[in-house]
């Protein structure tokens, strides 16, 4: 598919012919609705507005007869590197839907907790309907020249009545990352790497051997490396880098 903006008129024309073109979401794609299914017969609906990479709006999720409904958490629901993250809470209950998304579909995973049934995880699949504005393709696969700082978003759950999930930024076990040709250096050691796809690298030796990084722009559009947790688990399920997705980005002044 050619890179570039796709006009709203063009999308409408394709829809009229019975077809559709999926394009990456832009940081300010505006209003949209998402609806889909969860493993074990669950469903979700999201009414959202995407502005400057952040989502606002409401979400509703039903699974095993339990419903979680609430506003999207500020700064915890966002678009980053072609993936959408929606987090919401209702009292002690909480829900999260995340995965690859574009102007037509969203496919990924979900995670829930309810006092009555405890936690649940699984796959999710849904559709995206834009209600205004066209989407544009973001740059990907760009090699970062700067030394990057690595961190991940940690979570702390509480069982207290009325308590909410606490999110905080934690420094990665890597500390920092600098790519240089066929080698890498981190705050805890160095090794070799291979570029296995246009937007993928694999660390092949050193303390982080086996880790797979994706060359994606960060939320500001600068080149970054993301170690998605789904791609960075050992055969026994233990994480290679950090317990959640690790983002290595250029430090801001």
ChimeraX commands (.cxc) that place a marker at each C-alpha (Angstrom):
marker #1 position 0.00,0.00,0.00 radius 0.5
marker #1 position 1.46,3.44,-0.88 radius 0.5
marker #1 position 2.36,5.52,2.11 radius 0.5
marker #1 position 0.57,8.80,2.63 radius 0.5
marker #1 position -2.75,10.30,3.61 radius 0.5
marker #1 position -5.95,8.69,2.41 radius 0.5
marker #1 position -8.74,11.14,1.76 radius 0.5
marker #1 position -12.10,10.70,3.43 radius 0.5
marker #1 position -13.78,10.85,0.03 radius 0.5
marker #1 position -11.60,7.98,-1.17 radius 0.5
marker #1 position -12.53,5.86,1.83 radius 0.5
marker #1 position -16.21,6.55,1.27 radius 0.5
marker #1 position -15.85,5.67,-2.38 radius 0.5
marker #1 position -14.25,2.35,-1.58 radius 0.5
marker #1 position -16.92,1.59,1.00 radius 0.5
marker #1 position -19.57,2.28,-1.64 radius 0.5
marker #1 position -17.92,-0.31,-3.91 radius 0.5
marker #1 position -18.06,-2.86,-1.08 radius 0.5
marker #1 position -14.36,-2.69,-0.17 radius 0.5
marker #1 position -12.25,-0.93,2.43 radius 0.5
marker #1 position -8.65,0.12,2.88 radius 0.5
marker #1 position -7.17,-0.07,6.36 radius 0.5
marker #1 position -4.69,2.70,7.15 radius 0.5
marker #1 position -2.63,3.40,10.28 radius 0.5
marker #1 position -4.32,5.68,12.78 radius 0.5
marker #1 position -2.96,9.20,13.03 radius 0.5
marker #1 position -2.26,10.69,16.50 radius 0.5
marker #1 position -5.35,12.91,16.16 radius 0.5
marker #1 position -7.81,10.75,14.24 radius 0.5
marker #1 position -10.76,12.16,16.18 radius 0.5
marker #1 position -13.92,10.33,17.21 radius 0.5
marker #1 position -14.31,6.60,16.66 radius 0.5
marker #1 position -16.15,3.54,17.88 radius 0.5
marker #1 position -14.68,0.10,18.50 radius 0.5
marker #1 position -16.61,-3.11,19.05 radius 0.5
marker #1 position -15.51,-6.70,19.22 radius 0.5
marker #1 position -15.44,-10.09,20.86 radius 0.5
marker #1 position -13.37,-11.72,23.60 radius 0.5
marker #1 position -12.45,-15.33,24.15 radius 0.5
marker #1 position -15.04,-17.34,26.07 radius 0.5
marker #1 position -17.94,-15.38,24.62 radius 0.5
marker #1 position -17.23,-11.89,25.91 radius 0.5
marker #1 position -17.85,-8.60,24.12 radius 0.5
marker #1 position -16.64,-5.01,24.35 radius 0.5
marker #1 position -17.66,-1.58,23.06 radius 0.5
marker #1 position -15.58,1.59,23.18 radius 0.5
marker #1 position -16.58,5.17,22.34 radius 0.5
marker #1 position -13.39,7.21,22.05 radius 0.5
marker #1 position -11.76,10.35,20.76 radius 0.5
marker #1 position -8.10,10.18,19.75 radius 0.5
marker #1 position -6.16,13.43,20.12 radius 0.5
marker #1 position -2.38,13.88,20.31 radius 0.5
marker #1 position -1.97,10.14,20.75 radius 0.5
marker #1 position -4.30,9.87,23.78 radius 0.5
marker #1 position -7.78,8.37,23.96 radius 0.5
marker #1 position -10.67,9.79,25.96 radius 0.5
marker #1 position -14.14,8.34,26.19 radius 0.5
marker #1 position -15.87,5.31,27.72 radius 0.5
marker #1 position -15.62,1.53,27.51 radius 0.5
marker #1 position -17.92,-1.36,28.35 radius 0.5
marker #1 position -16.82,-5.00,28.61 radius 0.5
marker #1 position -18.92,-8.06,29.42 radius 0.5
marker #1 position -17.43,-11.47,30.18 radius 0.5
marker #1 position -18.96,-14.48,31.95 radius 0.5
marker #1 position -21.98,-12.44,33.01 radius 0.5
marker #1 position -19.87,-9.70,34.62 radius 0.5
marker #1 position -19.83,-6.19,33.15 radius 0.5
marker #1 position -17.14,-3.54,33.63 radius 0.5
marker #1 position -18.02,-0.05,32.41 radius 0.5
marker #1 position -16.23,3.22,32.97 radius 0.5
marker #1 position -14.31,6.15,31.52 radius 0.5
marker #1 position -11.01,5.52,29.76 radius 0.5
marker #1 position -8.14,6.22,32.14 radius 0.5
marker #1 position -6.40,9.50,31.40 radius 0.5
marker #1 position -2.89,9.01,29.94 radius 0.5
marker #1 position -3.29,5.23,30.31 radius 0.5
marker #1 position -5.34,4.88,27.13 radius 0.5
marker #1 position -3.32,5.78,24.08 radius 0.5
marker #1 position -2.05,5.00,20.59 radius 0.5
marker #1 position 1.60,4.10,20.28 radius 0.5
marker #1 position 3.53,2.49,17.45 radius 0.5
marker #1 position 0.48,1.09,15.72 radius 0.5
marker #1 position -1.03,-0.34,18.89 radius 0.5
marker #1 position -4.05,0.85,20.87 radius 0.5
marker #1 position -4.28,0.60,24.65 radius 0.5
marker #1 position -7.59,1.07,26.44 radius 0.5
marker #1 position -7.73,0.90,30.26 radius 0.5
marker #1 position -10.80,1.54,32.40 radius 0.5
marker #1 position -12.04,0.82,35.92 radius 0.5
marker #1 position -15.31,0.52,37.81 radius 0.5
marker #1 position -14.75,0.40,41.54 radius 0.5
marker #1 position -12.44,-2.54,42.21 radius 0.5
marker #1 position -13.11,-4.02,38.77 radius 0.5
marker #1 position -10.81,-3.15,35.91 radius 0.5
marker #1 position -10.44,-3.90,32.23 radius 0.5
marker #1 position -7.78,-3.53,29.59 radius 0.5
marker #1 position -7.97,-4.11,25.84 radius 0.5
marker #1 position -4.81,-3.74,23.80 radius 0.5
marker #1 position -3.46,-4.75,20.41 radius 0.5
marker #1 position -2.57,-3.79,16.88 radius 0.5
marker #1 position -5.08,-1.34,15.46 radius 0.5
marker #1 position -5.74,0.65,12.31 radius 0.5
marker #1 position -8.66,2.47,10.73 radius 0.5
marker #1 position -10.62,-0.77,10.28 radius 0.5
marker #1 position -9.65,-3.43,12.83 radius 0.5
marker #1 position -8.12,-4.09,16.24 radius 0.5
marker #1 position -6.71,-7.48,17.19 radius 0.5
marker #1 position -4.86,-8.31,20.39 radius 0.5
marker #1 position -5.53,-9.36,23.95 radius 0.5
marker #1 position -7.62,-8.40,26.97 radius 0.5
marker #1 position -7.19,-8.52,30.72 radius 0.5
marker #1 position -9.90,-8.14,33.37 radius 0.5
marker #1 position -10.39,-8.37,37.10 radius 0.5
marker #1 position -13.66,-8.50,39.00 radius 0.5
marker #1 position -14.07,-9.14,42.73 radius 0.5
marker #1 position -16.58,-11.89,41.98 radius 0.5
marker #1 position -14.53,-13.88,39.46 radius 0.5
marker #1 position -10.93,-12.72,39.83 radius 0.5
marker #1 position -8.68,-12.20,36.82 radius 0.5
marker #1 position -9.10,-13.31,33.22 radius 0.5
marker #1 position -6.99,-12.92,30.08 radius 0.5
marker #1 position -7.34,-13.95,26.46 radius 0.5
marker #1 position -7.47,-12.89,22.85 radius 0.5
marker #1 position -9.67,-10.12,21.48 radius 0.5
marker #1 position -10.79,-9.12,18.00 radius 0.5
marker #1 position -12.80,-6.15,16.84 radius 0.5
marker #1 position -13.60,-3.47,14.30 radius 0.5
marker #1 position -12.81,0.24,14.25 radius 0.5
marker #1 position -15.14,2.85,12.77 radius 0.5
marker #1 position -13.78,6.36,12.28 radius 0.5
marker #1 position -16.39,9.07,12.74 radius 0.5
marker #1 position -14.33,11.97,11.44 radius 0.5
marker #1 position -10.96,12.72,9.85 radius 0.5
marker #1 position -8.70,10.57,7.71 radius 0.5
marker #1 position -5.79,8.52,8.99 radius 0.5
marker #1 position -2.17,8.79,7.89 radius 0.5
marker #1 position 0.71,6.35,7.78 radius 0.5
marker #1 position 3.37,6.87,10.45 radius 0.5
marker #1 position 7.05,6.23,9.77 radius 0.5
marker #1 position 8.43,2.88,10.91 radius 0.5
marker #1 position 11.70,1.03,10.63 radius 0.5
marker #1 position 13.87,4.10,11.15 radius 0.5
marker #1 position 17.22,3.38,12.84 radius 0.5
marker #1 position 17.74,5.51,15.98 radius 0.5
marker #1 position 21.14,7.22,16.05 radius 0.5
marker #1 position 20.92,8.58,19.59 radius 0.5
marker #1 position 21.50,6.77,22.87 radius 0.5
marker #1 position 18.10,5.72,24.17 radius 0.5
marker #1 position 16.69,5.51,27.68 radius 0.5
marker #1 position 14.66,2.36,28.37 radius 0.5
marker #1 position 11.65,2.06,30.66 radius 0.5
marker #1 position 8.39,0.16,31.09 radius 0.5
marker #1 position 5.04,0.86,32.70 radius 0.5
marker #1 position 4.73,-1.05,35.96 radius 0.5
marker #1 position 1.41,-1.90,37.61 radius 0.5
marker #1 position 0.45,-2.36,41.22 radius 0.5
marker #1 position -2.91,-3.96,41.98 radius 0.5
marker #1 position -4.81,-3.59,45.20 radius 0.5
marker #1 position -7.49,-5.76,46.78 radius 0.5
marker #1 position -8.74,-2.95,48.99 radius 0.5
marker #1 position -12.34,-1.90,48.56 radius 0.5
marker #1 position -12.47,1.17,46.36 radius 0.5
marker #1 position -8.79,0.80,45.47 radius 0.5
marker #1 position -7.57,1.37,41.92 radius 0.5
marker #1 position -4.70,0.00,39.89 radius 0.5
marker #1 position -1.59,2.13,40.26 radius 0.5
marker #1 position 0.62,2.70,37.22 radius 0.5
marker #1 position 4.16,4.00,37.36 radius 0.5
marker #1 position 7.13,4.33,35.03 radius 0.5
marker #1 position 10.00,2.01,35.93 radius 0.5
marker #1 position 13.52,1.97,34.51 radius 0.5
marker #1 position 14.24,-1.07,32.40 radius 0.5
marker #1 position 16.73,-3.73,33.39 radius 0.5
marker #1 position 18.57,-2.63,30.25 radius 0.5
marker #1 position 18.96,0.90,31.54 radius 0.5
marker #1 position 19.87,2.37,28.15 radius 0.5
marker #1 position 20.36,1.22,24.57 radius 0.5
marker #1 position 22.68,2.35,21.76 radius 0.5
marker #1 position 22.59,0.68,18.36 radius 0.5
marker #1 position 25.71,0.78,16.19 radius 0.5
marker #1 position 25.81,-1.23,12.99 radius 0.5
marker #1 position 25.80,-4.89,13.98 radius 0.5
marker #1 position 26.26,-4.30,17.71 radius 0.5
marker #1 position 24.40,-2.87,20.66 radius 0.5
marker #1 position 25.35,-1.48,24.05 radius 0.5
marker #1 position 23.18,-1.21,27.16 radius 0.5
marker #1 position 23.73,-0.04,30.69 radius 0.5
marker #1 position 24.40,-3.64,31.71 radius 0.5
marker #1 position 26.50,-4.98,28.84 radius 0.5
marker #1 position 26.88,-5.20,25.08 radius 0.5
marker #1 position 26.63,-7.71,22.25 radius 0.5
marker #1 position 25.80,-8.26,18.61 radius 0.5
marker #1 position 22.53,-7.83,16.74 radius 0.5
marker #1 position 20.91,-8.70,13.43 radius 0.5
marker #1 position 18.31,-6.80,11.48 radius 0.5
marker #1 position 15.85,-9.59,10.70 radius 0.5
marker #1 position 13.11,-7.51,9.08 radius 0.5
marker #1 position 12.70,-3.95,7.88 radius 0.5
marker #1 position 11.44,-2.95,11.31 radius 0.5
marker #1 position 12.83,-5.77,13.50 radius 0.5
marker #1 position 16.16,-6.45,15.17 radius 0.5
marker #1 position 17.25,-9.48,17.20 radius 0.5
marker #1 position 19.96,-9.26,19.84 radius 0.5
marker #1 position 22.10,-12.34,19.18 radius 0.5
marker #1 position 24.70,-12.26,21.94 radius 0.5
marker #1 position 25.49,-10.59,25.25 radius 0.5
marker #1 position 23.21,-10.18,28.28 radius 0.5
marker #1 position 20.06,-9.68,26.20 radius 0.5
marker #1 position 20.58,-12.42,23.62 radius 0.5
marker #1 position 17.27,-13.50,22.12 radius 0.5
marker #1 position 15.46,-10.20,22.66 radius 0.5
marker #1 position 13.48,-8.92,19.67 radius 0.5
marker #1 position 13.16,-5.16,19.19 radius 0.5
marker #1 position 10.79,-3.31,16.87 radius 0.5
marker #1 position 11.95,-0.07,15.25 radius 0.5
marker #1 position 8.96,2.18,15.82 radius 0.5
marker #1 position 8.54,5.93,16.26 radius 0.5
marker #1 position 7.66,7.01,19.78 radius 0.5
marker #1 position 4.60,9.10,20.49 radius 0.5
marker #1 position 6.44,12.26,19.45 radius 0.5
marker #1 position 7.51,10.69,16.15 radius 0.5
marker #1 position 11.18,10.17,17.02 radius 0.5
marker #1 position 12.89,6.84,16.23 radius 0.5
marker #1 position 12.66,4.35,19.10 radius 0.5
marker #1 position 13.06,0.64,19.86 radius 0.5
marker #1 position 10.23,-1.27,21.52 radius 0.5
marker #1 position 10.60,-4.72,23.06 radius 0.5
marker #1 position 7.02,-5.97,23.05 radius 0.5
marker #1 position 6.44,-8.45,25.85 radius 0.5
marker #1 position 4.56,-10.77,23.49 radius 0.5
marker #1 position 7.79,-11.25,21.51 radius 0.5
marker #1 position 10.16,-11.34,24.45 radius 0.5
marker #1 position 9.42,-14.38,26.59 radius 0.5
marker #1 position 11.62,-17.42,26.98 radius 0.5
marker #1 position 10.16,-20.91,26.38 radius 0.5
marker #1 position 9.40,-21.17,30.10 radius 0.5
marker #1 position 7.37,-17.94,29.94 radius 0.5
marker #1 position 9.88,-15.77,31.83 radius 0.5
marker #1 position 10.45,-12.34,30.29 radius 0.5
marker #1 position 13.76,-11.65,28.54 radius 0.5
marker #1 position 13.94,-7.92,29.25 radius 0.5
marker #1 position 11.23,-6.65,31.61 radius 0.5
marker #1 position 7.88,-7.98,32.91 radius 0.5
marker #1 position 5.98,-5.62,30.59 radius 0.5
marker #1 position 6.68,-4.06,27.20 radius 0.5
marker #1 position 9.91,-2.04,27.24 radius 0.5
marker #1 position 10.24,1.23,25.32 radius 0.5
marker #1 position 13.65,2.70,24.55 radius 0.5
marker #1 position 13.28,6.33,23.54 radius 0.5
marker #1 position 15.43,9.41,23.13 radius 0.5
marker #1 position 15.68,11.39,26.34 radius 0.5
marker #1 position 13.90,14.74,26.25 radius 0.5
marker #1 position 15.78,17.95,27.16 radius 0.5
marker link #1:1,2 radius 0.2
marker link #1:2,3 radius 0.2
marker link #1:3,4 radius 0.2
marker link #1:4,5 radius 0.2
marker link #1:5,6 radius 0.2
marker link #1:6,7 radius 0.2
marker link #1:7,8 radius 0.2
marker link #1:8,9 radius 0.2
marker link #1:9,10 radius 0.2
marker link #1:10,11 radius 0.2
marker link #1:11,12 radius 0.2
marker link #1:12,13 radius 0.2
marker link #1:13,14 radius 0.2
marker link #1:14,15 radius 0.2
marker link #1:15,16 radius 0.2
marker link #1:16,17 radius 0.2
marker link #1:17,18 radius 0.2
marker link #1:18,19 radius 0.2
marker link #1:19,20 radius 0.2
marker link #1:20,21 radius 0.2
marker link #1:21,22 radius 0.2
marker link #1:22,23 radius 0.2
marker link #1:23,24 radius 0.2
marker link #1:24,25 radius 0.2
marker link #1:25,26 radius 0.2
marker link #1:26,27 radius 0.2
marker link #1:27,28 radius 0.2
marker link #1:28,29 radius 0.2
marker link #1:29,30 radius 0.2
marker link #1:30,31 radius 0.2
marker link #1:31,32 radius 0.2
marker link #1:32,33 radius 0.2
marker link #1:33,34 radius 0.2
marker link #1:34,35 radius 0.2
marker link #1:35,36 radius 0.2
marker link #1:36,37 radius 0.2
marker link #1:37,38 radius 0.2
marker link #1:38,39 radius 0.2
marker link #1:39,40 radius 0.2
marker link #1:40,41 radius 0.2
marker link #1:41,42 radius 0.2
marker link #1:42,43 radius 0.2
marker link #1:43,44 radius 0.2
marker link #1:44,45 radius 0.2
marker link #1:45,46 radius 0.2
marker link #1:46,47 radius 0.2
marker link #1:47,48 radius 0.2
marker link #1:48,49 radius 0.2
marker link #1:49,50 radius 0.2
marker link #1:50,51 radius 0.2
marker link #1:51,52 radius 0.2
marker link #1:52,53 radius 0.2
marker link #1:53,54 radius 0.2
marker link #1:54,55 radius 0.2
marker link #1:55,56 radius 0.2
marker link #1:56,57 radius 0.2
marker link #1:57,58 radius 0.2
marker link #1:58,59 radius 0.2
marker link #1:59,60 radius 0.2
marker link #1:60,61 radius 0.2
marker link #1:61,62 radius 0.2
marker link #1:62,63 radius 0.2
marker link #1:63,64 radius 0.2
marker link #1:64,65 radius 0.2
marker link #1:65,66 radius 0.2
marker link #1:66,67 radius 0.2
marker link #1:67,68 radius 0.2
marker link #1:68,69 radius 0.2
marker link #1:69,70 radius 0.2
marker link #1:70,71 radius 0.2
marker link #1:71,72 radius 0.2
marker link #1:72,73 radius 0.2
marker link #1:73,74 radius 0.2
marker link #1:74,75 radius 0.2
marker link #1:75,76 radius 0.2
marker link #1:76,77 radius 0.2
marker link #1:77,78 radius 0.2
marker link #1:78,79 radius 0.2
marker link #1:79,80 radius 0.2
marker link #1:80,81 radius 0.2
marker link #1:81,82 radius 0.2
marker link #1:82,83 radius 0.2
marker link #1:83,84 radius 0.2
marker link #1:84,85 radius 0.2
marker link #1:85,86 radius 0.2
marker link #1:86,87 radius 0.2
marker link #1:87,88 radius 0.2
marker link #1:88,89 radius 0.2
marker link #1:89,90 radius 0.2
marker link #1:90,91 radius 0.2
marker link #1:91,92 radius 0.2
marker link #1:92,93 radius 0.2
marker link #1:93,94 radius 0.2
marker link #1:94,95 radius 0.2
marker link #1:95,96 radius 0.2
marker link #1:96,97 radius 0.2
marker link #1:97,98 radius 0.2
marker link #1:98,99 radius 0.2
marker link #1:99,100 radius 0.2
marker link #1:100,101 radius 0.2
marker link #1:101,102 radius 0.2
marker link #1:102,103 radius 0.2
marker link #1:103,104 radius 0.2
marker link #1:104,105 radius 0.2
marker link #1:105,106 radius 0.2
marker link #1:106,107 radius 0.2
marker link #1:107,108 radius 0.2
marker link #1:108,109 radius 0.2
marker link #1:109,110 radius 0.2
marker link #1:110,111 radius 0.2
marker link #1:111,112 radius 0.2
marker link #1:112,113 radius 0.2
marker link #1:113,114 radius 0.2
marker link #1:114,115 radius 0.2
marker link #1:115,116 radius 0.2
marker link #1:116,117 radius 0.2
marker link #1:117,118 radius 0.2
marker link #1:118,119 radius 0.2
marker link #1:119,120 radius 0.2
marker link #1:120,121 radius 0.2
marker link #1:121,122 radius 0.2
marker link #1:122,123 radius 0.2
marker link #1:123,124 radius 0.2
marker link #1:124,125 radius 0.2
marker link #1:125,126 radius 0.2
marker link #1:126,127 radius 0.2
marker link #1:127,128 radius 0.2
marker link #1:128,129 radius 0.2
marker link #1:129,130 radius 0.2
marker link #1:130,131 radius 0.2
marker link #1:131,132 radius 0.2
marker link #1:132,133 radius 0.2
marker link #1:133,134 radius 0.2
marker link #1:134,135 radius 0.2
marker link #1:135,136 radius 0.2
marker link #1:136,137 radius 0.2
marker link #1:137,138 radius 0.2
marker link #1:138,139 radius 0.2
marker link #1:139,140 radius 0.2
marker link #1:140,141 radius 0.2
marker link #1:141,142 radius 0.2
marker link #1:142,143 radius 0.2
marker link #1:143,144 radius 0.2
marker link #1:144,145 radius 0.2
marker link #1:145,146 radius 0.2
marker link #1:146,147 radius 0.2
marker link #1:147,148 radius 0.2
marker link #1:148,149 radius 0.2
marker link #1:149,150 radius 0.2
marker link #1:150,151 radius 0.2
marker link #1:151,152 radius 0.2
marker link #1:152,153 radius 0.2
marker link #1:153,154 radius 0.2
marker link #1:154,155 radius 0.2
marker link #1:155,156 radius 0.2
marker link #1:156,157 radius 0.2
marker link #1:157,158 radius 0.2
marker link #1:158,159 radius 0.2
marker link #1:159,160 radius 0.2
marker link #1:160,161 radius 0.2
marker link #1:161,162 radius 0.2
marker link #1:162,163 radius 0.2
marker link #1:163,164 radius 0.2
marker link #1:164,165 radius 0.2
marker link #1:165,166 radius 0.2
marker link #1:166,167 radius 0.2
marker link #1:167,168 radius 0.2
marker link #1:168,169 radius 0.2
marker link #1:169,170 radius 0.2
marker link #1:170,171 radius 0.2
marker link #1:171,172 radius 0.2
marker link #1:172,173 radius 0.2
marker link #1:173,174 radius 0.2
marker link #1:174,175 radius 0.2
marker link #1:175,176 radius 0.2
marker link #1:176,177 radius 0.2
marker link #1:177,178 radius 0.2
marker link #1:178,179 radius 0.2
marker link #1:179,180 radius 0.2
marker link #1:180,181 radius 0.2
marker link #1:181,182 radius 0.2
marker link #1:182,183 radius 0.2
marker link #1:183,184 radius 0.2
marker link #1:184,185 radius 0.2
marker link #1:185,186 radius 0.2
marker link #1:186,187 radius 0.2
marker link #1:187,188 radius 0.2
marker link #1:188,189 radius 0.2
marker link #1:189,190 radius 0.2
marker link #1:190,191 radius 0.2
marker link #1:191,192 radius 0.2
marker link #1:192,193 radius 0.2
marker link #1:193,194 radius 0.2
marker link #1:194,195 radius 0.2
marker link #1:195,196 radius 0.2
marker link #1:196,197 radius 0.2
marker link #1:197,198 radius 0.2
marker link #1:198,199 radius 0.2
marker link #1:199,200 radius 0.2
marker link #1:200,201 radius 0.2
marker link #1:201,202 radius 0.2
marker link #1:202,203 radius 0.2
marker link #1:203,204 radius 0.2
marker link #1:204,205 radius 0.2
marker link #1:205,206 radius 0.2
marker link #1:206,207 radius 0.2
marker link #1:207,208 radius 0.2
marker link #1:208,209 radius 0.2
marker link #1:209,210 radius 0.2
marker link #1:210,211 radius 0.2
marker link #1:211,212 radius 0.2
marker link #1:212,213 radius 0.2
marker link #1:213,214 radius 0.2
marker link #1:214,215 radius 0.2
marker link #1:215,216 radius 0.2
marker link #1:216,217 radius 0.2
marker link #1:217,218 radius 0.2
marker link #1:218,219 radius 0.2
marker link #1:219,220 radius 0.2
marker link #1:220,221 radius 0.2
marker link #1:221,222 radius 0.2
marker link #1:222,223 radius 0.2
marker link #1:223,224 radius 0.2
marker link #1:224,225 radius 0.2
marker link #1:225,226 radius 0.2
marker link #1:226,227 radius 0.2
marker link #1:227,228 radius 0.2
marker link #1:228,229 radius 0.2
marker link #1:229,230 radius 0.2
marker link #1:230,231 radius 0.2
marker link #1:231,232 radius 0.2
marker link #1:232,233 radius 0.2
marker link #1:233,234 radius 0.2
marker link #1:234,235 radius 0.2
marker link #1:235,236 radius 0.2
marker link #1:236,237 radius 0.2
marker link #1:237,238 radius 0.2
marker link #1:238,239 radius 0.2
marker link #1:239,240 radius 0.2
marker link #1:240,241 radius 0.2
marker link #1:241,242 radius 0.2
marker link #1:242,243 radius 0.2
marker link #1:243,244 radius 0.2
marker link #1:244,245 radius 0.2
marker link #1:245,246 radius 0.2
marker link #1:246,247 radius 0.2
marker link #1:247,248 radius 0.2
marker link #1:248,249 radius 0.2
marker link #1:249,250 radius 0.2
marker link #1:250,251 radius 0.2
marker link #1:251,252 radius 0.2
marker link #1:252,253 radius 0.2
view
